[in-house]
Amino acid sequence: MLEGKALVQDTDMPARMQAAATSAASHALDLFDVADCRAIAGHIKMEFDKRYGVGWQCVVGANFGCFFTHSSGTFIYFSLERLTFLLFKAAAVAAAS
């Protein structure tokens, strides 16, 4: 396991879910090369889909911008090592009539 501590920059997740997110990220960094952001993000997404139900989205990288809508209580944005992590569950969108 990595020794670094995650720095949570913004979140609306409950503390237990935040801990699961940073732990999943740390585990992914142990499994994959730090340059393989796609594999890291995929691992975290699959962990959260399995644990909290489908619909999770994960972005990992050193430099990215984003704009999204998420379900309340499911968003976290944090840094670990030299990467930044964005994890959220997509909000349900009503179909247009």
All heavy atoms as an XYZ file, in Angstrom:
733
protein
N       0.835     -1.181      0.000
C       0.000      0.000      0.000
C       0.879      1.243      0.000
O       1.906      1.295      0.648
C      -0.836     -0.042      1.262
C      -2.311      0.236      1.266
S      -3.298      0.181     -0.174
C      -4.713     -0.622      0.455
N       0.448      2.237     -0.707
C       1.196      3.486     -0.762
C       1.211      4.166      0.602
O       0.268      4.078      1.366
C       0.544      4.439     -1.767
C       0.761      4.102     -3.226
C      -0.137      4.966     -4.085
C       2.200      4.309     -3.617
N       2.280      4.851      0.882
C       2.406      5.555      2.154
C       1.744      6.928      2.115
O       1.421      7.490      3.147
C       3.893      5.710      2.521
C       4.592      4.382      2.745
C       3.980      3.581      3.867
O       3.594      4.150      4.906
O       3.882      2.354      3.715
N       1.574      7.503      0.913
C       1.019      8.843      0.797
C      -0.410      8.926      1.294
O      -1.166      7.960      1.241
N      -0.781     10.091      1.777
C      -2.136     10.318      2.258
C      -2.881     11.145      1.230
O      -2.361     12.107      0.688
C      -2.075     11.048      3.601
C      -3.412     11.269      4.243
C      -3.217     11.701      5.677
C      -4.464     12.181      6.362
N      -5.667     11.471      6.183
N      -4.114     10.757      0.975
C      -4.937     11.482      0.018
C      -5.316     12.843      0.588
O      -5.593     12.987      1.777
C      -6.191     10.675     -0.296
N      -5.346     13.831     -0.292
C      -5.769     15.177      0.069
C      -7.118     15.430     -0.603
O      -7.186     15.617     -1.825
C      -4.741     16.210     -0.396
C      -5.143     17.668     -0.216
C      -5.332     18.001      1.268
C      -4.097     18.573     -0.829
N      -8.182     15.387      0.189
C      -9.528     15.608     -0.341
C      -9.710     17.107     -0.547
O      -9.580     17.890      0.390
C     -10.609     15.043      0.602
C     -11.998     15.356      0.069
C     -10.430     13.535      0.773
N     -10.001     17.483     -1.787
C     -10.163     18.897     -2.128
C     -11.620     19.331     -2.102
O     -11.916     20.481     -1.787
C      -9.518     19.173     -3.479
C      -8.029     18.909     -3.434
C      -7.378     18.997     -4.795
O      -7.959     19.470     -5.761
N      -6.148     18.522     -4.887
N     -12.542     18.413     -2.432
C     -13.970     18.718     -2.395
C     -14.729     17.399     -2.377
O     -14.314     16.429     -3.023
C     -14.366     19.558     -3.614
C     -15.706     20.263     -3.444
O     -16.281     20.222     -2.338
O     -16.176     20.858     -4.429
N     -15.843     17.381     -1.649
C     -16.644     16.168     -1.570
C     -18.002     16.470     -0.965
O     -18.159     17.459     -0.246
C     -15.938     15.071     -0.745
O     -16.692     13.857     -0.843
C     -15.807     15.460      0.711
N     -18.966     15.621     -1.265
C     -20.223     15.611     -0.525
C     -20.547     14.180     -0.083
O     -21.648     13.881      0.331
C     -21.363     16.251     -1.338
C     -21.828     15.416     -2.524
O     -21.192     14.390     -2.842
O     -22.840     15.786     -3.143
N     -19.543     13.297     -0.161
C     -19.692     11.897      0.251
C     -19.646     11.763      1.769
O     -18.931     12.509      2.431
C     -18.517     11.059     -0.273
C     -18.592     10.592     -1.653
S     -17.150      9.531     -2.004
C     -17.559      9.066     -3.664
N     -20.341     10.756      2.284
C     -20.167     10.424      3.700
C     -18.722      9.973      3.953
O     -18.047      9.468      3.039
C     -21.135      9.264      3.930
C     -22.046      9.234      2.747
C     -21.324      9.915      1.622
N     -18.245     10.138      5.172
C     -16.847      9.830      5.512
C     -16.455      8.399      5.164
O     -15.354      8.155      4.662
C     -16.605     10.109      6.991
N     -17.319      7.457      5.413
C     -16.995      6.049      5.131
C     -16.791      5.810      3.635
O     -15.891      5.083      3.220
C     -18.080      5.142      5.696
C     -17.807      3.664      5.438
C     -18.779      2.783      6.168
N     -18.148      2.440      7.442
C     -18.791      2.204      8.565
N     -20.096      2.268      8.609
N     -18.146      1.872      9.646
N     -17.604      6.453      2.817
C     -17.471      6.318      1.367
C     -16.201      7.031      0.882
O     -15.525      6.548     -0.029
C     -18.713      6.869      0.670
C     -18.812      6.493     -0.795
S     -20.281      7.164     -1.616
C     -21.539      6.055     -1.018
N     -15.873      8.167      1.495
C     -14.626      8.867      1.155
C     -13.431      7.952      1.419
O     -12.510      7.871      0.597
C     -14.466     10.130      2.003
C     -15.414     11.238      1.679
C     -15.213     12.420      2.595
O     -14.082     12.828      2.840
N     -16.300     12.980      3.095
N     -13.438      7.278      2.563
C     -12.346      6.362      2.903
C     -12.260      5.226      1.890
O     -11.163      4.805      1.502
C     -12.526      5.823      4.318
N     -13.411      4.722      1.445
C     -13.421      3.654      0.436
C     -12.840      4.160     -0.883
O     -12.112      3.432     -1.566
C     -14.846      3.135      0.232
N     -13.129      5.406     -1.248
C     -12.622      5.979     -2.499
C     -11.106      6.128     -2.459
O     -10.408      5.740     -3.405
C     -13.284      7.331     -2.769
N     -10.591      6.703     -1.385
C      -9.142      6.897     -1.303
C      -8.410      5.561     -1.171
O      -7.323      5.407     -1.710
C      -8.772      7.863     -0.158
O      -9.259      7.353      1.079
C      -9.343      9.247     -0.409
N      -9.023      4.611     -0.500
C      -8.429      3.275     -0.389
C      -8.403      2.569     -1.746
O      -7.409      1.940     -2.108
C      -9.214      2.442      0.628
O      -8.705      1.139      0.710
N      -9.493      2.681     -2.500
C      -9.540      2.074     -3.845
C      -8.485      2.703     -4.749
O      -7.834      2.008     -5.539
C     -10.933      2.230     -4.449
N      -8.290      4.014     -4.638
C      -7.273      4.694     -5.440
C      -5.876      4.221     -5.060
O      -5.044      3.942     -5.929
C      -7.382      6.208     -5.267
N      -5.625      4.127     -3.781
C      -4.323      3.671     -3.315
C      -4.043      2.241     -3.790
O      -2.939      1.935     -4.262
C      -4.276      3.738     -1.785
O      -3.027      3.325     -1.305
N      -5.056      1.391     -3.707
C      -4.905      0.003     -4.160
C      -4.647     -0.040     -5.672
O      -3.797     -0.807     -6.144
C      -6.151     -0.799     -3.797
C      -6.030     -2.241     -4.107
N      -6.849     -2.866     -4.998
C      -5.170     -3.189     -3.651
C      -6.503     -4.142     -5.096
N      -5.483     -4.363     -4.287
N      -5.375      0.790     -6.430
C      -5.181      0.836     -7.887
C      -3.764      1.282     -8.239
O      -3.158      0.755     -9.174
C      -6.209      1.772     -8.528
N      -3.221      2.228     -7.475
C      -1.847      2.678     -7.727
C      -0.831      1.590     -7.411
O       0.264      1.577     -7.978
C      -1.545      3.945     -6.932
C      -2.262      5.203     -7.440
C      -2.067      6.357     -6.474
C      -1.768      5.576     -8.831
N      -1.175      0.688     -6.521
C      -0.310     -0.465     -6.253
C      -0.362     -1.481     -7.393
O       0.625     -2.154     -7.676
C      -0.714     -1.165     -4.951
C      -0.319     -0.398     -3.708
O       0.565      0.476     -3.796
O      -0.896     -0.678     -2.637
N      -1.527     -1.579     -8.050
C      -1.721     -2.582     -9.099
C      -1.240     -2.142    -10.477
O      -0.807     -2.971    -11.275
C      -3.210     -2.938     -9.211
C      -3.834     -3.656     -8.024
C      -5.341     -3.809     -8.242
C      -3.188     -5.020     -7.822
N      -1.359     -0.851    -10.769
C      -1.090     -0.356    -12.116
C       0.015      0.696    -12.110
O       0.239      1.371    -11.112
C      -2.359      0.260    -12.727
C      -3.519     -0.683    -12.773
C      -4.533     -0.610    -11.832
C      -3.593     -1.668    -13.742
C      -5.602     -1.493    -11.862
C      -4.650     -2.561    -13.784
C      -5.668     -2.468    -12.843
N       0.664      0.838    -13.255
C       1.664      1.886    -13.441
C       0.987      3.241    -13.313
O      -0.135      3.428    -13.800
C       2.307      1.736    -14.826
C       3.454      2.689    -15.035
O       3.180      3.861    -15.373
O       4.613      2.277    -14.840
N       1.634      4.179    -12.676
C       1.058      5.506    -12.444
C       0.714      6.216    -13.760
O      -0.175      7.069    -13.795
C       1.986      6.365    -11.556
C       3.230      6.779    -12.308
C       1.276      7.571    -11.000
N       1.343      5.845    -14.851
C       1.064      6.449    -16.154
C      -0.194      5.876    -16.801
O      -0.715      6.453    -17.755
C       2.255      6.248    -17.092
N      -0.698      4.751    -16.286
C      -1.872      4.095    -16.865
C      -3.146      4.583    -16.172
O      -3.831      3.835    -15.478
C      -1.729      2.578    -16.765
C      -2.716      1.832    -17.643
O      -3.599      2.488    -18.250
O      -2.618      0.591    -17.709
N      -3.459      5.854    -16.380
C      -4.608      6.474    -15.713
C      -5.926      5.800    -16.077
O      -6.833      5.710    -15.252
C      -4.671      7.962    -16.038
S      -3.298      8.896    -15.355
N      -6.040      5.313    -17.297
C      -7.272      4.647    -17.721
C      -7.520      3.373    -16.916
O      -8.639      3.126    -16.470
C      -7.209      4.349    -19.209
C      -8.481      3.816    -19.757
C      -8.424      3.683    -21.258
N      -9.664      3.104    -21.738
C      -9.983      3.014    -22.990
N      -9.166      3.475    -23.911
N     -11.114      2.472    -23.351
N      -6.481      2.564    -16.712
C      -6.631      1.333    -15.925
C      -6.931      1.651    -14.458
O      -7.745      0.971    -13.822
C      -5.364      0.481    -16.030
N      -6.294      2.680    -13.930
C      -6.535      3.098    -12.540
C      -7.990      3.525    -12.380
O      -8.686      3.087    -11.461
C      -5.562      4.227    -12.142
C      -4.127      3.702    -12.111
C      -5.957      4.827    -10.791
C      -3.066      4.794    -12.043
N      -8.473      4.374    -13.292
C      -9.859      4.840    -13.233
C     -10.840      3.674    -13.381
O     -11.838      3.601    -12.659
C     -10.107      5.883    -14.323
N     -10.545      2.755    -14.293
C     -11.415      1.593    -14.499
C     -11.515      0.723    -13.264
O     -12.596      0.240    -12.912
N     -10.396      0.537    -12.588
C     -10.377     -0.269    -11.367
C     -11.249      0.366    -10.283
O     -12.056     -0.307     -9.638
C      -8.938     -0.426    -10.869
C      -8.836     -1.159     -9.585
N      -8.854     -2.539     -9.519
C      -8.740     -0.726     -8.310
C      -8.772     -2.911     -8.255
N      -8.696     -1.818     -7.500
N     -11.104      1.671    -10.089
C     -11.876      2.375     -9.065
C     -13.368      2.344     -9.409
O     -14.215      2.068     -8.552
C     -11.381      3.824     -8.912
C      -9.932      3.832     -8.412
C     -12.286      4.615     -7.960
C      -9.238      5.179     -8.524
N     -13.698      2.593    -10.675
C     -15.095      2.558    -11.113
C     -15.719      1.198    -10.860
O     -16.831      1.099    -10.312
C     -15.203      2.918    -12.594
C     -16.642      2.918    -13.106
C     -16.725      2.488    -14.547
C     -18.094      2.380    -15.139
N     -19.268      2.319    -14.333
N     -15.019      0.129    -11.219
C     -15.563     -1.218    -11.022
C     -15.741     -1.545     -9.541
O     -16.725     -2.168     -9.146
C     -14.688     -2.258    -11.723
C     -14.803     -2.166    -13.233
S     -14.035     -3.500    -14.194
C     -12.487     -3.749    -13.399
N     -14.800     -1.095     -8.698
C     -14.934     -1.301     -7.249
C     -16.192     -0.622     -6.719
O     -16.935     -1.200     -5.929
C     -13.712     -0.742     -6.522
C     -12.511     -1.637     -6.553
C     -12.727     -2.904     -5.732
O     -13.169     -2.806     -4.568
O     -12.458     -3.991     -6.270
N     -16.424      0.609     -7.151
C     -17.595      1.346     -6.665
C     -18.891      0.820     -7.269
O     -19.917      0.783     -6.581
C     -17.411      2.850     -6.876
C     -16.856      3.528     -5.653
C     -15.571      3.242     -5.218
C     -17.624      4.398     -4.912
C     -15.060      3.825     -4.078
C     -17.122      4.986     -3.759
C     -15.837      4.703     -3.339
N     -18.882      0.391     -8.535
C     -20.067     -0.236     -9.129
C     -20.448     -1.487     -8.336
O     -21.626     -1.728     -8.077
C     -19.806     -0.618    -10.586
C     -19.959      0.543    -11.556
O     -20.470      1.614    -11.159
O     -19.563      0.367    -12.730
N     -19.451     -2.270     -7.958
C     -19.697     -3.501     -7.218
C     -20.198     -3.210     -5.798
O     -21.118     -3.855     -5.311
C     -18.395     -4.314     -7.164
C     -18.537     -5.687     -6.585
C     -17.301     -6.570     -6.753
C     -16.009     -5.826     -6.899
N     -14.824     -6.675     -6.862
N     -19.617     -2.218     -5.166
C     -19.916     -1.933     -3.758
C     -21.170     -1.082     -3.561
O     -21.922     -1.284     -2.610
C     -18.715     -1.231     -3.139
C     -18.793     -1.075     -1.659
C     -17.456     -0.647     -1.110
N     -17.499     -0.586      0.324
C     -16.462     -0.377      1.098
N     -15.271     -0.216      0.556
N     -16.583     -0.313      2.386
N     -21.396     -0.113     -4.476
C     -22.476      0.857     -4.277
C     -23.495      0.898     -5.412
O     -24.309      1.813     -5.468
C     -21.885      2.258     -4.085
C     -20.990      2.379     -2.881
C     -19.600      2.455     -3.022
C     -21.510      2.414     -1.591
C     -18.769      2.570     -1.922
C     -20.686      2.518     -0.479
C     -19.316      2.598     -0.651
O     -18.498      2.699      0.447
N     -23.445     -0.062     -6.337
C     -24.381     -0.080     -7.455
C     -23.803      0.612     -8.678
O     -22.910      1.444     -8.565
N     -24.339      0.271     -9.842
C     -23.786      0.776    -11.107
C     -24.079      2.254    -11.309
O     -24.976      2.819    -10.687
C     -24.312     -0.035    -12.310
C     -23.869     -1.483    -12.209
C     -25.805      0.072    -12.427
N     -23.308      2.863    -12.198
C     -23.505      4.251    -12.571
C     -22.367      5.175    -12.164
O     -22.441      6.376    -12.375
N     -21.287      4.611    -11.606
C     -20.153      5.428    -11.161
C     -19.287      5.828    -12.340
O     -19.126      5.076    -13.308
C     -19.324      4.664    -10.127
C     -20.051      4.575     -8.840
C     -20.911      3.586     -8.442
C     -20.035      5.528     -7.778
N     -21.427      3.881     -7.213
C     -20.905      5.067     -6.778
C     -19.379      6.740     -7.579
C     -21.127      5.775     -5.592
C     -19.595      7.439     -6.405
C     -20.462      6.957     -5.431
N     -18.712      7.018    -12.248
C     -17.788      7.547    -13.249
C     -16.506      7.948    -12.520
O     -16.563      8.465    -11.401
C     -18.377      8.769    -13.944
C     -19.763      8.541    -14.521
C     -19.798      7.459    -15.573
O     -18.930      7.425    -16.450
N     -20.773      6.581    -15.508
N     -15.367      7.711    -13.154
C     -14.093      8.037    -12.531
C     -13.153      8.637    -13.571
O     -13.035      8.114    -14.679
C     -13.466      6.778    -11.929
S     -11.966      7.108    -10.968
N     -12.513      9.732    -13.181
C     -11.514     10.391    -14.022
C     -10.236     10.480    -13.199
O     -10.273     10.879    -12.035
C     -11.969     11.809    -14.433
C     -10.921     12.475    -15.306
C     -13.325     11.773    -15.122
N      -9.122     10.100    -13.808
C      -7.824     10.133    -13.131
C      -6.819     10.790    -14.057
O      -6.770     10.468    -15.242
C      -7.340      8.711    -12.772
C      -5.968      8.757    -12.124
C      -8.336      8.013    -11.858
N      -6.023     11.694    -13.526
C      -4.994     12.322    -14.338
C      -4.269     13.407    -13.574
O      -4.532     13.648    -12.395
N      -3.362     14.053    -14.263
C      -2.587     15.121    -13.650
C      -3.110     16.491    -14.052
O      -2.817     17.477    -13.394
C      -1.115     14.989    -14.052
N      -3.913     16.556    -15.120
C      -4.393     17.839    -15.598
C      -5.653     17.615    -16.425
O      -5.583     17.143    -17.551
C      -3.307     18.509    -16.451
C      -3.688     19.907    -16.874
O      -4.605     20.516    -16.331
N      -2.989     20.416    -17.869
N      -6.802     17.935    -15.858
C      -8.049     17.798    -16.601
C      -9.078     18.790    -16.082
O      -9.008     19.250    -14.956
C      -8.607     16.367    -16.532
C      -8.928     15.880    -15.144
C     -10.166     16.129    -14.557
C      -8.003     15.142    -14.420
C     -10.465     15.673    -13.293
C      -8.290     14.667    -13.157
C      -9.535     14.936    -12.585
N     -10.021     19.105    -16.927
C     -11.157     19.931    -16.558
C     -12.415     19.108    -16.703
O     -12.435     18.098    -17.414
N     -13.473     19.510    -16.028
C     -14.708     18.736    -16.129
C     -15.907     19.594    -15.744
O     -15.764     20.626    -15.081
C     -14.639     17.496    -15.257
S     -14.409     17.887    -13.529
N     -17.070     19.135    -16.160
C     -18.334     19.734    -15.795
C     -19.342     18.598    -15.843
O     -19.458     17.922    -16.862
C     -18.710     20.850    -16.780
C     -19.913     21.621    -16.350
C     -19.792     22.657    -15.446
C     -21.167     21.311    -16.850
C     -20.892     23.378    -15.043
C     -22.281     22.027    -16.448
C     -22.145     23.067    -15.540
N     -20.070     18.352    -14.757
C     -20.935     17.188    -14.693
C     -22.053     17.396    -13.680
O     -22.010     18.311    -12.864
C     -20.126     15.935    -14.331
C     -19.444     16.048    -12.989
C     -20.066     15.592    -11.842
C     -18.194     16.625    -12.878
C     -19.452     15.723    -10.605
C     -17.572     16.754    -11.647
C     -18.208     16.297    -10.509
N     -23.035     16.527    -13.729
C     -24.114     16.482    -12.753
C     -24.014     15.139    -12.049
O     -23.854     14.107    -12.705
C     -25.480     16.615    -13.454
O     -25.489     17.833    -14.196
C     -26.611     16.617    -12.452
N     -24.095     15.178    -10.721
C     -23.958     13.935     -9.956
C     -25.101     13.779     -8.975
O     -25.779     14.747     -8.625
C     -22.621     13.906     -9.217
C     -22.542     14.876     -8.082
N     -22.392     16.229     -8.269
C     -22.606     14.693     -6.748
C     -22.361     16.846     -7.103
N     -22.501     15.933     -6.149
N     -25.307     12.547     -8.534
C     -26.286     12.269     -7.492
C     -25.756     12.799     -6.174
O     -24.557     12.668     -5.889
C     -26.533     10.757     -7.378
O     -27.068     10.251     -8.575
N     -26.615     13.379     -5.383
C     -26.227     13.949     -4.098
C     -25.564     12.896     -3.208
O     -26.028     11.754     -3.117
C     -27.468     14.506     -3.398
O     -27.115     15.090     -2.168
N     -24.453     13.285     -2.583
C     -23.753     12.390     -1.652
C     -22.814     11.399     -2.314
O     -22.363     10.457     -1.668
N     -22.488     11.625     -3.590
C     -21.662     10.642     -4.306
C     -20.453     11.248     -5.018
O     -19.886     10.617     -5.914
C     -22.491      9.886     -5.362
O     -22.889     10.805     -6.385
C     -23.712      9.221     -4.763
N     -20.034     12.421     -4.629
C     -18.960     13.112     -5.333
C     -17.727     13.279     -4.445
O     -17.841     13.635     -3.278
C     -19.466     14.495     -5.768
C     -18.387     15.504     -6.028
C     -17.627     15.453     -7.183
C     -18.123     16.508     -5.109
C     -16.633     16.397     -7.420
C     -17.131     17.456     -5.340
C     -16.386     17.389     -6.499
N     -16.547     12.992     -5.030
C     -15.290     13.275     -4.338
C     -14.232     13.664     -5.370
O     -14.187     13.099     -6.473
C     -14.801     12.089     -3.479
C     -13.611     12.497     -2.606
C     -14.518     10.864     -4.332
C     -13.251     11.493     -1.515
N     -13.423     14.641     -4.991
C     -12.315     15.117     -5.813
C     -11.110     15.198     -4.888
O     -11.140     15.931     -3.901
C     -12.667     16.501     -6.378
C     -11.619     17.131     -7.256
C     -11.333     16.623     -8.513
C     -10.931     18.255     -6.827
C     -10.382     17.225     -9.326
C      -9.979     18.870     -7.640
C      -9.717     18.341     -8.883
O      -8.777     18.934     -9.688
N     -10.074     14.383     -5.178
C      -8.926     14.320     -4.277
C      -7.640     14.049     -5.040
O      -7.658     13.631     -6.199
C      -9.141     13.249     -3.195
C      -9.237     11.833     -3.707
C      -8.123     10.996     -3.716
C     -10.435     11.323     -4.165
C      -8.211      9.690     -4.174
C     -10.535     10.018     -4.628
C      -9.416      9.200     -4.625
N      -6.527     14.308     -4.370
C      -5.198     14.042     -4.931
C      -4.518     12.971     -4.102
O      -4.695     12.908     -2.884
C      -4.347     15.310     -4.895
O      -4.938     16.311     -5.677
N      -3.744     12.143     -4.781
C      -2.945     11.104     -4.131
C      -1.692     10.921     -4.973
O      -1.793     10.751     -6.192
C      -3.733      9.800     -4.038
C      -3.054      8.624     -3.363
C      -2.731      8.934     -1.903
C      -3.933      7.384     -3.437
N      -0.558     10.979     -4.297
C       0.709     10.969     -5.029
C       0.696     12.158     -5.981
O       0.374     13.253     -5.578
C       0.921      9.631     -5.723
C       1.016      8.464     -4.749
C       2.183      8.554     -3.779
O       3.317      8.780     -4.224
O       1.947      8.397     -2.578
N       0.956     11.926     -7.273
C       0.971     13.067     -8.213
C      -0.243     13.075     -9.143
O      -0.260     13.774    -10.146
C       2.272     13.069     -9.002
C       2.529     11.773     -9.718
C       3.876     11.782    -10.387
N       4.026     10.523    -11.078
C       5.151      9.882    -11.215
N       6.254     10.389    -10.736
N       5.192      8.739    -11.853
N      -1.268     12.316     -8.792
C      -2.480     12.254     -9.604
C      -3.672     12.874     -8.878
O      -3.704     12.921     -7.652
C      -2.810     10.798     -9.958
C      -1.835     10.094    -10.896
C      -2.239      8.638    -11.067
C      -1.776     10.797    -12.240
N      -4.636     13.293     -9.670
C      -5.894     13.809     -9.142
C      -7.002     12.851     -9.561
O      -6.988     12.300    -10.664
C      -6.168     15.223     -9.688
O      -5.057     16.047     -9.346
C      -7.419     15.805     -9.095
N      -7.971     12.656     -8.660
C      -9.048     11.686     -8.849
C     -10.391     12.383     -8.722
O     -10.608     13.155     -7.779
C      -8.973     10.585     -7.785
C      -7.718      9.781     -7.844
C      -6.531     10.284     -7.317
C      -7.700      8.523     -8.409
C      -5.357      9.548     -7.361
C      -6.517      7.775     -8.459
C      -5.355      8.294     -7.936
N     -11.282     12.108     -9.645
C     -12.648     12.584     -9.593
C     -13.539     11.350     -9.679
O     -13.428     10.562    -10.629
C     -12.934     13.520    -10.767
C     -14.389     13.917    -10.985
C     -14.914     14.711     -9.795
C     -14.534     14.714    -12.267
N     -14.383     11.158     -8.692
C     -15.272      9.993     -8.649
C     -16.660     10.484     -8.291
O     -16.823     11.263     -7.342
C     -14.761      8.993     -7.610
C     -15.584      7.738     -7.372
C     -15.610      6.842     -8.619
C     -15.021      6.960     -6.187
N     -17.663     10.047     -9.060
C     -19.036     10.447     -8.782
C     -19.995      9.456     -9.413
O     -19.639      8.715    -10.332
C     -19.312     11.860     -9.316
C     -19.209     11.985    -10.816
C     -20.327     11.876    -11.619
C     -17.978     12.217    -11.419
C     -20.219     11.999    -13.001
C     -17.864     12.333    -12.796
C     -18.996     12.220    -13.589
N     -21.211      9.436     -8.889
C     -22.262      8.624     -9.486
C     -23.132      9.560    -10.314
O     -23.578     10.606     -9.825
C     -23.097      7.925     -8.418
C     -24.024      6.877     -8.982
C     -24.581      5.997     -7.884
C     -25.286      4.809     -8.497
N     -25.718      3.865     -7.459
N     -23.331      9.183    -11.554
C     -24.098     10.032    -12.473
C     -25.521     10.213    -11.972
O     -26.128      9.290    -11.428
C     -24.099      9.406    -13.863
N     -26.041     11.421    -12.146
C     -27.420     11.731    -11.758
C     -28.367     11.185    -12.813
O     -28.060     11.190    -13.999
C     -27.595     13.232    -11.613
N     -29.504     10.725    -12.361
C     -30.545     10.275    -13.290
C     -31.107     11.495    -13.995
O     -31.357     12.530    -13.372
C     -31.639      9.539    -12.542
N     -31.299     11.377    -15.285
C     -31.813     12.483    -16.072
C     -33.189     12.084    -16.601
O     -33.359     10.996    -17.173
C     -30.860     12.810    -17.250
C     -31.422     13.922    -18.107
C     -29.496     13.155    -16.730
N     -34.165     12.944    -16.416
C     -35.506     12.674    -16.923
C     -35.499     12.798    -18.447
O     -34.860     13.690    -19.010
C     -36.491     13.660    -16.324
N     -36.218     11.908    -19.099
C     -36.302     11.931    -20.559
C     -37.080     13.165    -21.012
O     -38.078     13.546    -20.398
C     -36.983     10.668    -21.057
N     -36.609     13.774    -22.077
C     -37.289     14.946    -22.637
C     -38.548     14.500    -23.345
O     -38.579     13.462    -23.998
C     -36.368     15.664    -23.598
N     -39.613     15.281    -23.215
C     -40.885     14.929    -23.866
C     -40.981     15.562    -25.225
O     -40.576     16.601    -25.486
C     -42.049     15.422    -23.032
O     -41.930     15.032    -21.716
